[in-house]
Amino acid sequence: MPINKPAKTDYKIIDLISNRWSPRAFAEKDVPKDILRPLFEAARWAASCNNSQPWRYIIAQKENTDQFSKALSCFNENNQKWAKNAPVLGFVCAYQLMAGDRKSRTNFYDTGMAMAQFTLQALEHDLYIHQAGGILIEEVRKEYSIPDDVDIVCGFGLGYQGEADILPEVLAERELQERIRNPIEDFVFTETYNNKFK
Ligand SMILES: Cc1cc2nc3c(=O)[nH]c(=O)nc-3n(C[C@H](O)[C@H](O)[C@H](O)COP(=O)(O)O)c2cc1C
């Protein structure tokens, strides 16, 4: 049974945003390339500084065993516990340079924009994404021959939801925990930093 954990919002927001969450339990069901493509299409249309489009994705599908093991070995030990269940693993990277070889100040930000769109588009196909900052950056760089002018931002697992009981106990419990957030007044200011916008 899929676990639904819609955000308990103070104001009405669009369903895609409230329904997105980050499961660790993925079903043993492959995700065909044709279903992945609209997710990349959504990422493609993200806004970016000077339309620099710095996002770069590396993808490994479970049916390609060698590629999958290589990707999994680039996640840290804790994240491997759930990432091994995902039918697709990936890494999102950010190219550092803009037109004229100027260094971008916003390549991580732009890449996050693309990833947010990717994540929301996934829900349209009943796919969920769990991102992982806990990856072995130098391993990723070496295994995929990533050049020095590309930052490695984040790993992720992607797939259809599975049953929480496939996870180790601590993670299975977390799977069912309520999603929580800081209140709006903690992060929206006016006049001066920390002066709450009420
Ligand atoms: C950049 C980034 C890095 C993350 N790194 C990890 C990670 O290494 N391991 C993990 O289990 N979850 C990781 N997460 C998932 C977050 O813990 C999760 O998004 C957060 O707790 C909010 O939960 P929700 O996405 O279900 O709303 C990461 C999420 C993001 C966006």
The ligand as an ORCA input file, in Angstrom:
! r2SCAN-3c Opt
* xyz 0 1
  C      19.994     18.094     -0.822
  C      19.355     16.982     -0.022
  C      20.164     16.046      0.605
  C      19.584     14.979      1.316
  N      20.400     14.012      1.842
  C      19.845     12.913      2.401
  C      20.677     11.818      2.796
  O      21.897     11.823      2.633
  N      20.056     10.741      3.340
  C      18.705     10.668      3.519
  O      18.227      9.643      4.007
  N      17.902     11.697      3.134
  C      18.427     12.803      2.575
  N      17.616     13.822      2.121
  C      16.165     13.744      2.300
  C      15.696     14.691      3.403
  O      16.047     14.173      4.658
  C      14.190     14.952      3.291
  O      13.941     15.603      2.070
  C      13.677     15.822      4.451
  O      13.767     15.122      5.666
  C      12.254     16.279      4.251
  O      11.419     15.162      4.065
  P      10.426     15.076      2.801
  O      11.289     15.196      1.566
  O       9.789     13.703      2.927
  O       9.457     16.191      2.921
  C      18.160     14.891      1.433
  C      17.372     15.854      0.794
  C      17.951     16.881      0.069
  C      17.071     17.880     -0.644
*
